[in-house]
């Protein structure tokens, strides 16, 4: 198995892999789930657990004694990273592997961490998906994109076309 940093992936090819339904989805955080388990922004080897309601809390209570936990942390500022990712994704930038690995080390050391990294991931997915809907289904943009996603996307400067 080979580990490849995101910046070393050919994102032009990845654009052909993502289904239109994924590129027009604004439920990246699984908002209707009772309990969400995921890695986004968690320290390496750990998972987030997000309890959304009483049912989710009941489910977590059933297994809580079997879990190792640690406090949630947050560090950095996602906004410059999201803004820089918009044109890179749009242009399908692929770095040589040595540069991608170096970029990965750089981002790991000074980039957003924990909760702020999770926000980076959400913001960057929403901006990417907003642009997809705007370009491919402009007549559905206002009705399809939820207000919370519009507020997130509204924090960033998007390309005109």
Secondary structure, DSSP 8 states (H G I E B T S, - for coil): -----GGGS-HHHHHHHS-HHHHT---TT-TT-SEEEE-TT--TT--EEEE-SHHHHHHHHHHGGG-------EES-HHHHHHHHHHHHHHT----HHHHHHHHHHHHHHS-EEHHHHHHHHHHHHHHHHHHHHHH-GGGHHHHS-HHHHHHHTTS-----
